[in-house]
Amino acid sequence: MDKITIQKELTDMLGKDALLSEELDLMYYSYDSSFFTKLQPASPYAVVFPKSTEDVQKIMQFAYQNDVNVIPRGAGTAETGGSIALEGGIVMDLSKWDEILEVDAKNMQTIIRPGVVHAKLNEELAKFNLFFPPDPGSSQMCTVGGMVANNASGLRAVKYGTTEQYVLGLEVVMPNGDIIITGGMKSRAIKNVSGLNLTKLMVGSEGILGVITRIRLRCFPKPRARGIAMAVYDKLDDAPATVLDVYQAGILPSGIEILDNSAIKAVNEFKPHINLPDAEAILLFEVDGNPAGVEFDGNLIKELAGKRARSVEWSTDQQRMTALWEGRAVTATAAARVRKDGTRVFAGEDISIPISRVTEVLRRIKELGAKYNIPIVNYGHIGDGNVHSAPVINPEIPEEVERALKLIDEIHLLAIELEGTTTGEHGVGAVRRRYASLEHGTALDYMRKTKEAFDPKGIMNPGKLI
Ligand SMILES: Cc1cc2nc3c(=O)[nH]c(=O)nc-3n(C[C@H](O)[C@H](O)[C@H](O)COP(=O)(O)OP(=O)(O)OC[C@H]3O[C@@H](n4cnc5c(N)ncnc54)[C@H](O)[C@@H]3O)c2cc1C
């Protein structure tokens, strides 16, 4: 079916206010935050804004009958090309469908539509003294539907895990228009081992198996206290060693972040008033819980880190905590400013490796930066081995782009060599698909068979994940 007919059929079905079809509007949907889509943007045939499960069902039935691809999209903050119509099709923008249907505080759960923005959900849950712990850096923008589809997490994954641990059940519209409810049709249970776990299968499926239209999420009680410790290191190796010391002492901080000297320099150049100490690495520990426990853990972290670090500071004072954390908070932006003629690109930025190999990976990434003559800023969630490496390039120079692509490929291969993975939280999308066979071997065949069982016509977000 041609593009004009698809637009006409969708307008007849949903009304013209629920659709975009002008070329300029479609162009806005031709990219996400990835470097990949800056290089290869791809406009969809149309963008639709469903506001009910029935709308989604009608769109899927139409697409299924006419072999048209459908690409679900939340806020488009993923850095993988995941929400782009790379092979043509209809983009289904779910970001406007953002009702919090219920906060079931007595059962410690909430039921929401996919377009709810992460930060907004936590604002609402706070009224009930609850929270949804995963905390992506994109909290103010990304949708919880996108988080579920990408199994997103953030710095608190150290203690609280990833989105999948909180998804109790989902309503999903399948590629042929069937509506399924996972996790039990009427269930409000928190534990459930009944049936095959389709909820887990849908979480992290990156929109290739169906459209998530309702989410039942587990919530946790909000911690009553918080503290931050900053440790400054002259030797990079001492930073991961401290992380291990802390774990071995029986402490599980809610976050442990690292800034290496490239990140420290980037932060100080971007915001001189932050004035981070000149060092090989800085560790930031966040501890949360009840006030007495937080004080105990914080003081023990101070003592343990003090054995290896040049200096350590621990604070539970709100103003001081904000100051200690400020360097980490601006790192991503600072990385984009290290060159006047260039910018940070989201490409090799999300590898995850065993904690014991963090020093090795940081050194090897630096060597790769030197080999390709490209500055790289390194920071990340050292508590779970998730390293964000930000190459800074001038995307207008084709030869430099070529070098960057080779560098990025080597970073991904390095992650696999060091017993890690090419992505710890941002996902595969279109950009990391080529490593799937290397990472998964024969398991990839079974992933493809699962996809075929759910989506025999291959219309659901093709060209992604597997
Ligand atoms: C500045 C910045 C910081 C970030 N920090 C983090 C971080 O700390 N941790 C982290 O994990 N990620 C992070 N990200 C990546 C990104 O924000 C997350 O992956 C987020 O969960 C994506 O949500 P979204 O609404 O933007 O989804 P989109 O980008 O719109 O979509 C992502 C994928 O989900 C699919 N999808 C979206 N909605 C649905 C649905 N309802 N049903 C089925 N499939 C769907 C899409 O097809 C696509 O494949 C960051 C991104 C930026 C720009």
The ligand as a MOL file (V3000), in Angstrom:
LIG
                    3D

  0  0  0     0  0            999 V3000
M  V30 BEGIN CTAB
M  V30 COUNTS 53 58 0 0 0
M  V30 BEGIN ATOM
M  V30 1 C 20.3820 12.4720 28.3120 0
M  V30 2 C 19.9710 11.0270 28.3150 0
M  V30 3 C 20.2390 10.2490 29.4340 0
M  V30 4 C 19.8800 8.8980 29.4550 0
M  V30 5 N 20.1360 8.1740 30.5830 0
M  V30 6 C 19.7370 6.8920 30.6450 0
M  V30 7 C 19.9710 6.1190 31.8290 0
M  V30 8 O 20.5360 6.6120 32.8070 0
M  V30 9 N 19.5380 4.8420 31.8460 0
M  V30 10 C 18.8940 4.2810 30.7720 0
M  V30 11 O 18.5070 3.1060 30.8480 0
M  V30 12 N 18.6940 4.9700 29.6360 0
M  V30 13 C 19.0750 6.2620 29.5390 0
M  V30 14 N 18.8550 6.9720 28.3980 0
M  V30 15 C 18.2090 6.3020 27.2530 0
M  V30 16 C 16.6690 6.4390 27.1900 0
M  V30 17 O 16.2510 7.6230 27.8360 0
M  V30 18 C 15.9530 5.2440 27.8200 0
M  V30 19 O 16.2250 4.0610 27.1040 0
M  V30 20 C 14.4090 5.4230 27.8820 0
M  V30 21 O 13.8480 4.3510 28.5680 0
M  V30 22 C 13.7580 5.5370 26.5230 0
M  V30 23 O 12.4250 5.9890 26.7180 0
M  V30 24 P 11.6490 6.7610 25.5670 0
M  V30 25 O 10.2750 7.0680 26.0570 0
M  V30 26 O 12.4220 7.9190 25.0840 0
M  V30 27 O 11.5770 5.6220 24.4490 0
M  V30 28 P 11.8730 5.7280 22.8940 0
M  V30 29 O 13.2420 6.2100 22.6600 0
M  V30 30 O 10.7830 6.4760 22.2260 0
M  V30 31 O 11.7580 4.1890 22.4840 0
M  V30 32 C 12.7030 3.2620 22.9270 0
M  V30 33 C 12.3220 1.8640 22.4160 0
M  V30 34 O 11.1360 1.4380 23.0420 0
M  V30 35 C 10.1200 1.1280 22.0920 0
M  V30 36 N 8.8590 1.5830 22.7060 0
M  V30 37 C 8.6000 2.7980 23.2450 0
M  V30 38 N 7.3640 2.8060 23.7760 0
M  V30 39 C 6.8340 1.5690 23.5710 0
M  V30 40 C 5.5860 0.9620 23.8740 0
M  V30 41 N 4.6220 1.6120 24.5390 0
M  V30 42 N 5.3830 -0.3150 23.4940 0
M  V30 43 C 6.3460 -1.0140 22.8520 0
M  V30 44 N 7.5400 -0.4880 22.5430 0
M  V30 45 C 7.7750 0.7850 22.8900 0
M  V30 46 C 10.5240 1.8650 20.8320 0
M  V30 47 O 10.0530 1.2110 19.6780 0
M  V30 48 C 12.0440 1.8090 20.9270 0
M  V30 49 O 12.5110 0.5960 20.4330 0
M  V30 50 C 19.2350 8.3170 28.3310 0
M  V30 51 C 18.9580 9.1150 27.2060 0
M  V30 52 C 19.3250 10.4470 27.1860 0
M  V30 53 C 19.0050 11.2650 25.9690 0
M  V30 END ATOM
M  V30 BEGIN BOND
M  V30 1 1 1 2
M  V30 2 1 2 3
M  V30 3 2 2 52
M  V30 4 2 3 4
M  V30 5 1 4 5
M  V30 6 1 4 50
M  V30 7 2 5 6
M  V30 8 1 6 7
M  V30 9 1 6 13
M  V30 10 2 7 8
M  V30 11 1 7 9
M  V30 12 1 9 10
M  V30 13 2 10 11
M  V30 14 1 10 12
M  V30 15 2 12 13
M  V30 16 1 13 14
M  V30 17 1 14 15
M  V30 18 1 14 50
M  V30 19 1 15 16
M  V30 20 1 16 17
M  V30 21 1 16 18
M  V30 22 1 18 19
M  V30 23 1 18 20
M  V30 24 1 20 21
M  V30 25 1 20 22
M  V30 26 1 22 23
M  V30 27 1 23 24
M  V30 28 2 24 25
M  V30 29 1 24 26
M  V30 30 1 24 27
M  V30 31 1 27 28
M  V30 32 2 28 29
M  V30 33 1 28 30
M  V30 34 1 28 31
M  V30 35 1 31 32
M  V30 36 1 32 33
M  V30 37 1 33 34
M  V30 38 1 33 48
M  V30 39 1 34 35
M  V30 40 1 35 36
M  V30 41 1 35 46
M  V30 42 1 36 37
M  V30 43 1 36 45
M  V30 44 2 37 38
M  V30 45 1 38 39
M  V30 46 1 39 40
M  V30 47 2 39 45
M  V30 48 1 40 41
M  V30 49 2 40 42
M  V30 50 1 42 43
M  V30 51 2 43 44
M  V30 52 1 44 45
M  V30 53 1 46 47
M  V30 54 1 46 48
M  V30 55 1 48 49
M  V30 56 2 50 51
M  V30 57 1 51 52
M  V30 58 1 52 53
M  V30 END BOND
M  V30 END CTAB
M  END
